[in-house]
Amino acid sequence: MQSEGVEVLDGDALVLIDPQVDFCPGGALAVAEGDEIMAPIARLADRFRHVVVTQDWHPAGHSSFASSHPGKAPFDAVALPYGEQVLWPDHCIQGSAGAQFHPAVAPAVARAQLIVRKGYNPAVDSYSAFFENDHATPTGLAGYLRDKGVRRCVFVGLAYDFCVGWSALDARRESFGAVVLKSLTRAIAAPHASGTTVTLVEERFHAAGVIVAE
């Protein structure tokens, strides 16, 4: 079955990354046009046998929040025990309105067999659907997908250059095929030495064998 630039196969899973209110316009960590992809994602989810959704689920005072580091501002970086961490505005706090799924994506969430909550460890952030940012602590998603016979993950959601990108790279690390549907993601595009965080993640995609489709 052909859909949004990729043929949907029986062994595919749609992995919908963080389709939450705080990442959409008006939210605490808004990604430009993030709301525009929600309804198309909901339609796309109908075409997949396997659907997984991730949900950022931070406790108040999380170590990745700029407010937890006196003198620091959002998008500054600090060294934490597991490596460099970008600091964010307080967002997706457990139980808050901003942590909830965007209403336009509700049909996709309703079809999901698994919701993976991440970032709930107060000391370690978690961009990826597969691992916390220490690159060692698994979420359990890889085992779940293997048990279901999934061979390839198709990624959509927010944000392209952070949580979507890290998830796709970790899917390859776990020996799954990985496709990112770029038209159904949106990026933060923060400045970086190599250009922006989009440039950086796409270099990593190329090296790891992640396929970017429209």
C-alpha positions in Angstrom: 0.0 0.0 0.0 1.4 3.4 -1.0 1.1 6.3 1.4 2.8 9.6 1.9 5.9 8.7 -0.2 6.4 5.2 1.3 4.9 1.8 0.6 3.3 0.5 3.8 4.3 -3.1 4.4 2.9 -5.7 6.8 6.0 -5.6 9.0 5.9 -1.9 9.4 5.1 0.1 12.5 4.1 3.7 12.5 5.9 5.4 15.3 4.3 8.7 16.2 6.6 10.9 18.2 5.3 13.3 20.9 2.2 14.7 19.2 1.5 16.9 22.2 0.0 20.3 22.9 3.1 21.8 24.3 5.0 21.1 21.0 2.3 22.8 18.9 1.7 26.6 18.4 0.7 28.1 21.7 2.5 25.5 23.7 5.4 25.8 26.0 8.0 24.5 23.5 6.1 25.1 20.2 7.4 23.8 16.9 6.3 26.0 14.1 3.4 24.5 12.2 3.4 21.5 14.5 -0.4 21.4 14.6 -0.6 21.2 10.8 0.6 17.6 10.7 -1.7 16.2 13.3 -4.8 15.5 11.1 -2.8 14.0 8.2 -1.0 11.7 10.7 -4.4 10.6 12.1 -5.5 9.6 8.6 -2.2 7.9 7.9 -2.4 5.7 11.0 -5.4 3.9 9.6 -3.1 2.3 7.1 -0.8 0.6 9.5 -1.3 -2.6 11.4 1.1 -1.5 14.2 0.9 2.0 15.7 3.1 3.2 18.6 2.9 6.7 20.1 5.4 8.3 22.4 4.6 10.9 25.1 7.0 13.3 26.8 6.2 12.9 30.5 8.5 15.1 32.6 8.2 15.6 36.4 8.3 19.2 37.5 11.9 20.4 38.0 13.3 18.0 35.4 17.1 18.3 34.8 16.6 19.3 31.2 14.6 22.4 32.1 16.5 25.7 32.0 14.6 26.7 35.1 16.4 24.0 37.0 19.8 25.6 36.3 20.2 29.1 37.7 21.6 31.6 35.2 20.8 29.4 32.2 18.2 30.1 29.5 16.3 27.8 27.2 18.5 26.4 24.4 21.7 26.8 26.4 23.6 23.6 26.8 25.0 22.1 30.0 27.1 19.1 30.8 25.2 16.5 32.8 26.6 13.1 33.9 25.5 11.4 30.7 26.8 14.2 28.4 25.8 17.5 26.8 22.1 18.4 27.4 20.2 21.2 25.6 18.1 23.0 28.1 14.4 23.6 27.4 11.5 25.6 28.7 9.4 23.7 31.2 7.2 21.5 29.0 5.1 18.3 29.0 4.9 18.2 32.8 3.1 15.1 34.0 -0.7 15.5 34.1 -0.6 19.1 32.6 -2.7 20.2 29.7 0.4 20.7 27.7 1.4 17.1 28.1 -1.8 15.9 26.5 -2.1 14.7 22.9 -3.2 17.3 20.3 -6.9 16.7 19.7 -6.5 16.4 15.9 -4.3 13.3 16.4 -6.8 11.5 18.7 -7.8 8.9 16.1 -4.2 7.8 15.7 -3.7 7.6 19.5 -6.9 5.6 19.8 -5.5 3.0 17.3 -2.1 2.8 19.1 -1.3 -0.6 20.7 1.4 1.0 22.8 2.0 4.4 24.3 5.6 4.9 25.5 6.1 7.6 28.1 9.6 9.0 28.2 11.6 11.7 30.0 10.0 10.7 33.4 13.4 10.1 35.0 14.1 13.5 36.7 17.9 13.2 36.1 18.0 12.1 32.5 16.2 13.4 29.4 14.8 11.1 26.8 14.5 12.2 23.2 14.4 8.7 21.6 11.6 6.3 21.7 14.1 3.6 22.3 16.6 4.9 24.9 17.1 7.6 27.4 19.7 10.2 26.6 22.4 8.2 28.4 22.2 5.9 25.3 22.1 3.0 27.7 18.7 2.8 29.5 16.1 1.2 27.1 12.4 2.1 27.1 11.5 -1.5 26.1 10.2 -0.5 22.7 12.7 -2.5 20.7 11.7 -5.8 22.4 8.0 -5.0 22.0 8.5 -4.4 18.2 10.4 -7.6 17.8 7.7 -9.6 19.6 5.2 -8.1 17.1 7.3 -9.1 14.1 8.0 -5.5 13.1 10.9 -5.1 10.8 10.7 -1.4 9.8 9.7 1.8 11.7 8.1 4.7 9.9 8.5 7.9 11.9 6.3 11.0 12.1 5.7 13.7 14.7 7.8 16.3 16.6 10.4 17.4 16.3 12.2 16.2 13.2 15.7 17.2 14.4 15.4 16.0 18.0 13.0 13.3 19.2 12.0 12.0 15.7 15.6 12.0 14.6 17.1 10.3 17.6 14.3 7.7 17.5 15.1 6.9 13.8 18.8 6.6 14.5 18.2 4.3 17.5 15.8 2.2 15.3 18.8 1.6 13.0 21.0 0.9 16.0 18.5 -1.8 17.0 18.6 -3.2 13.5 15.2 -2.0 12.3 14.7 -0.3 9.0 13.9 3.4 9.5 12.0 5.8 7.4 11.2 9.4 8.3 8.2 11.0 6.5 9.6 14.5 6.5 6.3 16.1 5.4 4.7 14.8 8.5 7.3 16.2 10.9 8.4 19.7 11.8 11.8 20.9 13.0 13.1 23.2 15.6 16.2 24.0 13.4 18.3 25.4 16.2 21.7 26.9 15.2 24.6 24.5 15.3 28.2 24.5 14.3 27.4 22.6 11.1 24.5 24.9 10.2 21.4 23.9 12.1 20.2 20.9 14.1 18.5 19.8 10.9 21.8 19.7 9.0 23.3 17.7 11.9 20.6 15.1 12.1 20.4 14.6 8.3 24.2 14.0 8.3 23.6 11.3 10.9 20.7 9.9 8.9 22.9 9.4 5.9 25.6 7.7 7.9 23.2 5.4 9.6 21.0 4.4 6.7 17.8 6.2 7.7 15.6 6.9 4.7 14.0 10.3 4.5 10.8 10.3 2.4 8.3 13.1 1.7 
